[in-house]
Amino acid sequence: MTDPEIVDLIDATISEEFEIDRTEMTPDATLFDALGMDSLDIVDLVVALEKAFGFKIRDEKSIRTIRTLGDIHAFVIQKKRQLEEAA
């Protein structure tokens, strides 16, 4: 899966799960302010991304530093690469 495909899957998952218009979904969009998520939405987001990509991210310490959609893109791309290298 290429990086643009990963970004597209993340955006599609978030758009469907939280009914967010894709035009609002820019890499610099903040999860809480721009996209209107709350702490419960973030839990749902983690579950949705785990399901979409087939790996666990709940225990990752770096997940706490995510503030924007671009942060999510970078996190998932990095995690996917780490898993591919370990395989």
Backbone hydrogen bonds, N-H to C=O, Kabsch-Sander energy under -0.5 kcal/mol:
donor,donor_aa,acceptor,acceptor_aa,energy
6,I,2,T,-2.2
7,V,3,D,-2.6
8,D,4,P,-2.3
9,L,5,E,-2.3
10,I,6,I,-2.5
11,D,7,V,-2.7
12,A,8,D,-2.7
13,T,9,L,-2.6
14,I,10,I,-2.6
15,S,11,D,-2.7
16,E,12,A,-2.4
17,E,13,T,-2.8
18,F,14,I,-2.4
19,E,15,S,-0.9
20,I,15,S,-0.9
24,E,21,D,-1.8
25,M,22,R,-1.0
26,T,24,E,-1.4
29,A,26,T,-2.2
31,L,67,R,-2.5
35,L,30,T,-2.2
37,M,31,L,-2.5
42,I,38,D,-1.7
43,V,39,S,-1.3
44,D,40,L,-2.0
45,L,41,D,-2.6
46,V,42,I,-2.4
47,V,43,V,-2.0
48,A,44,D,-2.5
49,L,45,L,-2.6
50,E,46,V,-2.4
51,K,47,V,-2.1
52,A,48,A,-2.3
53,F,49,L,-2.3
54,G,50,E,-2.1
55,F,50,E,-0.6
60,E,57,I,-1.3
63,I,60,E,-0.8
64,R,61,K,-1.5
65,T,62,S,-1.5
66,I,63,I,-1.2
69,L,29,A,-2.2
70,G,27,P,-3.0
72,I,68,T,-1.5
73,H,69,L,-2.4
74,A,70,G,-2.6
75,F,71,D,-2.5
76,V,72,I,-2.6
77,I,73,H,-2.4
78,Q,74,A,-2.4
79,K,75,F,-2.6
80,K,76,V,-2.7
81,R,77,I,-2.2
82,Q,78,Q,-2.4
83,L,79,K,-2.2
84,E,80,K,-2.2
85,E,81,R,-2.5
86,A,82,Q,-1.8
87,A,83,L,-1.0
